[in-house]
Amino acid sequence: MTGPGDRIRDTAHLTDVPGTGSKPADMDLRVDKQARPTSLTDQERSWLLRAQAGDGAAFHQLLKPHLAGVLALARRYCRDPHWAEDLVQETLVRAFRGLPGFRGDAALRTWLFRILVRLAAEPQRWQRAQPGEPLGDLDVPDLLDVRAEQDAMARELQHRLDEAMERLTHRQRTALHLRAVEGMDYAAISAVLCCSQTAARMHVLEARRKVLARIQEHLDP
Amino acid sequence: MKRPAERCARTDAVLAVHLDGDFTTGDCTTGDCTTGETPSRRDGARAPDRLEGEADDAEWGWGFVCDESLQQHLVECTVCQLALQRARRLDAALAADAGRAVADHLAAATGPARSWDEFGRALVDRALEAGEAAEGAACGGSSSGAPCAGGAADRVDRHEAAQAVTSNDALAGAPAAPRSGALLAASLLIGALSMTWLLLFTGHPGAPDVSRAADLPAPPAAAPTAKAGADRASTAFPLEAARRFSQAREGEGDLAHAPSPEELAALVADRTATPTVRIHAGEQLLRSARAARRDAGTDAFLRALASCGDGTADERELLRALLPQLRNAPLTNQLLQRLQPLLGDEQRDPPDLDTTAALVVALRVGGDRLDAALRRLLRARTDLDTIVTHGLRCATRDDGGAHLLLACWQDRVAIGMQEDDPAAALHWFHGMTPAAFVTVRQVLESSRSAPERVRCLLALGCVGDASTTACLLANLRSGRRLEACAACAALATLPHTALRPLLPTARRDGARRSDDALLRLALCRAGLAEAVPWLAAMELSERQRQQLCEAPLTRFTEFVGWFREGGAFAD
């Protein structure tokens, strides 16, 4: 299953995809372009047809590559893991119920994320469950070895990052997550957020600026 | 070369092109590539303020940014180089953060042994079942087994609609819970509440032996109609149904005259019958239970199980024999299906007798699926706490229900309905079984979450004897402030007999350390007569004394200062 963050770790994705950009291949070093197709593959289309006919196994195969990403975005909205799982499940339920109307013209991943983002925008249902755990005392390393210290530092960065992300607006948070974690281009982000590409771009840039302003001292080597 | 502290007007364009791969930004469409800056920026306007206006690229001037000029600019501009480096690190940190969050989620949800594939399959399966249940509920046939129109009907039959307890959409269209047993349910709840009153007013609040007797009263439907003889080992059952049941089991009678499920359930509930007979009757009922079907026999069986406690050896044996078998489908699915109406009841009406019995049995059976469903249920229905805590005061679960209770407490704290304080600890852990507190100590030792350790320490204050004194004292001296305060608060809720052995330690006039002061604070909050001189030495006002006894954990540090500086160590 493709996990969140694979785009960063997997440099094989840093290649051009025909039809996704107008620049020649020698420009690839500067960018991480959209590596995933925007429409369904033949295999996915086959699974889609079977899933629309009520085949649960095909539904699972269809969603399998996207579940980790969906869960990661849900965790971005709900720090409480159980609420996040509820949100994912609700997203999958909506996807299942809306499957007959999904023609496959858009990318399945974009469609799933759009459902999730719309659900998460209902604050009374999902955003009330932010645990008020204090920062800094969540994880005390048991051993004073290097690994424990590094782990504690990573956790500290994680908490700061979460805190900074939570201060963003819903759209900014979503846009930055989709760009940085999922590797979506502005077109895909705009499709998820139902806005123009310019707006998506500005959401990403503004979100990045705001988060960096809060945690850049933790990022500088 | 610009200094790093300055801002560069082209930074956004650099990031858009070199980090986000925005090719349209890099296309020089106008031939003016001298600035790389948007007209709006030059006018001093902030771009995000106009985002909702859905401005196009031309308006924002991105078309003026030329790729070649940006590359040249990036070579020269330190500000953009630094911003690009930071943005790349941020993106990497976000990706790593997301990966870690998902890995943590997987480990917490399923344990390290299970793979993503299994977890994903379980997620999808649950969603499928919930979605199908929603369709089934919408056409009114999911709980009764009546067929629905179209292809959804087949899927409902296939998946039993059990997991719909997690779906709000499904619940919105779900049929309302039957109200025919409302009177009985009300009486049951009144019984439970009266037991709570008894628990609260009979001795020390943490006394487990008192609360252990707090089982739900036996429902009238399950009461035997005749009494057995004095010889409990006799096979001459008091009921005609029992006789026919015995014949059917031994193959002597006509199977067509075998007892009905209702009669079997009455046998299970019959406290005058031998445990062997009751167990056999229960097993017979379990075998005959059908998935996704609700019949009167199963309802009566659940009522009988809910009415059993662990007060006698017979009932302990009965529960030990029958409850593990309930962990297997299809009865687990039936339990979940019975709990579903509780989630959909926005009026929060008291559950009827059958639903209450299903809730109690589900609590006693436990397991991952049931516990997860119960936790979701309790997040929505805070009015069910009394039933839940009473249902768990029965030694039928290996963990004593402690994991579920801690999780529910955490949920309440998360939504701001409770605090990490002794009152919440009493709410959840008052009168729980020894197994629950053993589990709490295990969680305390293994948890890496400070709030969870605090909750464990507060829960240990509900034990009601001296068995946890040493553990609490060790945590009081652990050096971790919040946990030390929690241990202090927990010590203060122990009975005086458990606290008196600590007096010599508390009287020690050593280095006036914070932990000594915390120990004295605990003894004062407990109302120990021997602590009165310390309070007198501090010359506290009446209001301060009240604060000392009632204030939350966050003020304990202030109280330590009173003890250290107020002359309390002068004795």
Chai-1 contact restraints between the chains, C-beta under 6 A:
chainA,res_idxA,chainB,res_idxB,connection_type,confidence,min_distance_angstrom,max_distance_angstrom,comment,restraint_id
A,M1,B,W116,contact,1.0,0.0,6.0,A-B,restraint_1
A,G3,B,G99,contact,1.0,0.0,6.0,A-B,restraint_2
A,P4,B,A98,contact,1.0,0.0,6.0,A-B,restraint_3
A,P4,B,G99,contact,1.0,0.0,6.0,A-B,restraint_4
A,P4,B,V102,contact,1.0,0.0,6.0,A-B,restraint_5
A,G5,B,A95,contact,1.0,0.0,6.0,A-B,restraint_6
A,G5,B,A96,contact,1.0,0.0,6.0,A-B,restraint_7
A,G5,B,A98,contact,1.0,0.0,6.0,A-B,restraint_8
A,G5,B,G99,contact,1.0,0.0,6.0,A-B,restraint_9
A,I8,B,A92,contact,1.0,0.0,6.0,A-B,restraint_10
A,I8,B,A95,contact,1.0,0.0,6.0,A-B,restraint_11
A,G21,B,F23,contact,1.0,0.0,6.0,A-B,restraint_12
A,S22,B,F23,contact,1.0,0.0,6.0,A-B,restraint_13
A,K23,B,F23,contact,1.0,0.0,6.0,A-B,restraint_14
A,R30,B,H18,contact,1.0,0.0,6.0,A-B,restraint_15
A,V31,B,G21,contact,1.0,0.0,6.0,A-B,restraint_16
A,D32,B,G21,contact,1.0,0.0,6.0,A-B,restraint_17
A,K33,B,G21,contact,1.0,0.0,6.0,A-B,restraint_18
A,G54,B,G151,contact,1.0,0.0,6.0,A-B,restraint_19
A,G54,B,R155,contact,1.0,0.0,6.0,A-B,restraint_20
A,G56,B,L128,contact,1.0,0.0,6.0,A-B,restraint_21
A,H60,B,R121,contact,1.0,0.0,6.0,A-B,restraint_22
A,H60,B,V124,contact,1.0,0.0,6.0,A-B,restraint_23
A,L63,B,V124,contact,1.0,0.0,6.0,A-B,restraint_24
A,K64,B,G120,contact,1.0,0.0,6.0,A-B,restraint_25
A,L67,B,G120,contact,1.0,0.0,6.0,A-B,restraint_26
A,A68,B,V102,contact,1.0,0.0,6.0,A-B,restraint_27
A,L71,B,V102,contact,1.0,0.0,6.0,A-B,restraint_28
A,A72,B,A98,contact,1.0,0.0,6.0,A-B,restraint_29
A,A72,B,V102,contact,1.0,0.0,6.0,A-B,restraint_30
A,R75,B,A101,contact,1.0,0.0,6.0,A-B,restraint_31
A,D80,B,A414,contact,1.0,0.0,6.0,A-B,restraint_32
A,P81,B,H105,contact,1.0,0.0,6.0,A-B,restraint_33
A,P81,B,A108,contact,1.0,0.0,6.0,A-B,restraint_34
A,Q89,B,R126,contact,1.0,0.0,6.0,A-B,restraint_35
A,Q89,B,A127,contact,1.0,0.0,6.0,A-B,restraint_36
A,Q89,B,T166,contact,1.0,0.0,6.0,A-B,restraint_37
A,L92,B,A127,contact,1.0,0.0,6.0,A-B,restraint_38
A,V93,B,A127,contact,1.0,0.0,6.0,A-B,restraint_39
A,V93,B,A130,contact,1.0,0.0,6.0,A-B,restraint_40
A,V93,B,G131,contact,1.0,0.0,6.0,A-B,restraint_41
A,V93,B,S167,contact,1.0,0.0,6.0,A-B,restraint_42
A,F96,B,A127,contact,1.0,0.0,6.0,A-B,restraint_43
A,F96,B,G131,contact,1.0,0.0,6.0,A-B,restraint_44
A,R97,B,G131,contact,1.0,0.0,6.0,A-B,restraint_45
A,R128,B,I415,contact,1.0,0.0,6.0,A-B,restraint_46
A,A129,B,A414,contact,1.0,0.0,6.0,A-B,restraint_47
A,P131,B,A414,contact,1.0,0.0,6.0,A-B,restraint_48
A,E133,B,P451,contact,1.0,0.0,6.0,A-B,restraint_49
A,D137,B,A450,contact,1.0,0.0,6.0,A-B,restraint_50
A,D139,B,R448,contact,1.0,0.0,6.0,A-B,restraint_51
A,Q158,B,D97,contact,1.0,0.0,6.0,A-B,restraint_52
A,L161,B,A93,contact,1.0,0.0,6.0,A-B,restraint_53
A,L161,B,D97,contact,1.0,0.0,6.0,A-B,restraint_54
A,A180,B,D91,contact,1.0,0.0,6.0,A-B,restraint_55
A,A180,B,L94,contact,1.0,0.0,6.0,A-B,restraint_56
A,V181,B,L94,contact,1.0,0.0,6.0,A-B,restraint_57
A,V181,B,A95,contact,1.0,0.0,6.0,A-B,restraint_58
A,V181,B,A98,contact,1.0,0.0,6.0,A-B,restraint_59
A,Y186,B,D22,contact,1.0,0.0,6.0,A-B,restraint_60
A,S196,B,E54,contact,1.0,0.0,6.0,A-B,restraint_61
A,T198,B,A55,contact,1.0,0.0,6.0,A-B,restraint_62
A,T198,B,D57,contact,1.0,0.0,6.0,A-B,restraint_63
A,T198,B,W60,contact,1.0,0.0,6.0,A-B,restraint_64
A,A199,B,L51,contact,1.0,0.0,6.0,A-B,restraint_65
A,A199,B,E54,contact,1.0,0.0,6.0,A-B,restraint_66
A,R201,B,A16,contact,1.0,0.0,6.0,A-B,restraint_67
A,M202,B,A47,contact,1.0,0.0,6.0,A-B,restraint_68
A,M202,B,P48,contact,1.0,0.0,6.0,A-B,restraint_69
A,M202,B,L51,contact,1.0,0.0,6.0,A-B,restraint_70
A,L205,B,D12,contact,1.0,0.0,6.0,A-B,restraint_71
A,E206,B,P48,contact,1.0,0.0,6.0,A-B,restraint_72
A,R208,B,A87,contact,1.0,0.0,6.0,A-B,restraint_73
A,L212,B,R86,contact,1.0,0.0,6.0,A-B,restraint_74
A,L212,B,L90,contact,1.0,0.0,6.0,A-B,restraint_75
A,Q216,B,R86,contact,1.0,0.0,6.0,A-B,restraint_76
A,L219,B,R86,contact,1.0,0.0,6.0,A-B,restraint_77
A,L219,B,R89,contact,1.0,0.0,6.0,A-B,restraint_78
